[in-house]
Amino acid sequence: MAFLSSSSSPTMQKGIFVSVPVLVLSVSFAAAVFFLLSSSLSSSSCSCPSSISSPNGGSVSDVRLEERISTTREDIEWVRDLIRSNGLHMQKNELRKGINPRTRDQQLADLKQYKGISHYEGEEANNHTALPCPGELLVEQHHSNYGEPWAGGRDVFEFLAESSNLKPNSRVLEIGCGTLRVGLHFIRYLTPSHFHCLEKDELSLMAALRYELPSQGLLHKRPLILRGDDMEFSKFGSGVSYDLIYASAVFLHMPDKLVWAGLERLVGKLKPYEGRIFVSHNVKFCSRLGGDECAKRLASLGLGYLGKQTHDSLLFNHYEIWFGFRRLKP
């Protein structure tokens, strides 16, 4: 037994006795309380970082700004190894068919006749489909409208995005986006509402709005896609400034006069110096004027010619030609 008071006076004869186990418990409890208080005080005065750092030195919130666009050599070797390890190979350039192989025409006929394996009848047929889509779009007939594989749209996106140093918060305008063969990739990559398009063809717009955007889960990206064939861009807003404006195989089918009128209207919407305009295939609207006259006409608009570039396709034997321009004046 331990004695807290060593006095032997009569008034202290009735001292307080404490056992060793109780003393140990008391000290432990006091230490725990002190630790909790000190931890609370230190955390309240800590200046912690507002975001977690990424391995590259940026914050997590900045990761998308550094997102890679193009396929790398390592990516290609990875998928080749996976194909080899699974023993996959083409036989007579044909893939084994599914349980019910159908051409697009046969799929469309089946849709019209049978509507689907399971479907609603009568009044119920209109109560369960939020965005009824025409059968022609469901079987993706519009994917064959380009004279080359639909997959080429990804090639165009990668070339334009990297040539323009795009980031997700950049703004892009496509002149003639069609059924979004290229546009889908920009819409997916960019911040919502940052992709704009002017398209004249009604069937292409139907495919874009009634099939491609919903089926790809991109309605939340809110691209501004408008109908028009007059190269009039005021409907997109007066304050917008684009990092990239491009036209893929569109100016070929326009009168030269309309192309020049469109360029004149677009110059003020392109970011000075860093913004880019890309035109595919050829620039006959300019070359038909002659070299010197073409340069003078561009200079009068405040545009500078950056030269011709090509890019290869990832999946098929094809390359595409692009001509670049930039705005020279603020």
Beta strands, then each sheet from edge to edge (+ up, - down):
strand 1: 2-3
strand 2: 17-18
strand 3: 172-175
strand 4: 195-199
strand 5: 224-227
strand 6: 244-247
strand 7: 276-280
strand 8: 303-312
strand 9: 319-327
sheet 1: 1+ 2-
sheet 2: 5+ 4+ 3+ 6+ 7+ 9- 8+
end
